[in-house]
Amino acid sequence: MTTPLPIGVLLSGSGTNLQAIIDAIARGELAAAIKVVISNRADAYGLVRARQHGLPTVVVPHKDFPTREAFEAELIRILQAHHVELVVLAGFMRLLSPVFIRAFRQRIMNIHPALLPAFPGTHAQRQALERGVRIAGATVHFVDEEMDHGPIIVQAAVPVYPDDTEETLSTRILAQEHRIYAQAIQLYAEGRLQIDKQKVIVLDERQSPNLALRSPTSA
Ligand code: GAR
């Protein structure tokens, strides 16, 4: 058996994506090991989930640091001390500066509740409803210097219904997030992601028919 991919998870909130990653590892679908879970908020429920599974947790309150760079230097120190190869942003609500991006170039993934490049930023689901799109979804991507931006790894689409609220749409998207984040990390663990300028090439993509699309009628 190959060594599991050492990952570090950064979060700020409820941590359902962390939970999905923990569950995928437990089911043997994801060959990764969570070395550390870091939150910038002490009250993030994701920390409770991590502790319930015996995972090391660290709280790094961004407000305790005079600058973004000082905050990020501490994040980098902790991730490196845990020998993290891939940084997984799972609802981490702080914009990362080029200093952090450079420290883990092409080794940071993010999940966003929209079909990027549409609707980056906060309240993506609300933005989608306001614009009346018929199809929404989720994106896992490598992180570059811009917010919710960078080479796209996996996307999943869901339908938008006329009576959707931000909550019902978010719930539908979240179910897909939980499916595709583990998939994207597993592709990385298998060494199947190649970055070509702004694009990700998935090696042997035909081996993974489930990768990209959910039919909107069946989601
Ligand atoms: C998820 O919907 C994730 O896509 C979103 O935060 C939520 C975290 O949920 N991330 C972003 O909007 C990033 N711009 P979780 O804490 O339950 O995993």
Boltz pocket constraint, residues with backbone or C-beta under 6 A from the ligand:
constraints:
  - pocket:
      binder: B
      contacts: [[A, 11], [A, 12], [A, 13], [A, 14], [A, 15], [A, 16], [A, 17], [A, 18], [A, 46], [A, 90], [A, 91], [A, 92], [A, 111], [A, 112], [A, 113], [A, 121], [A, 122], [A, 123], [A, 124], [A, 148], [A, 174], [A, 177]]
      max_distance: 6.0
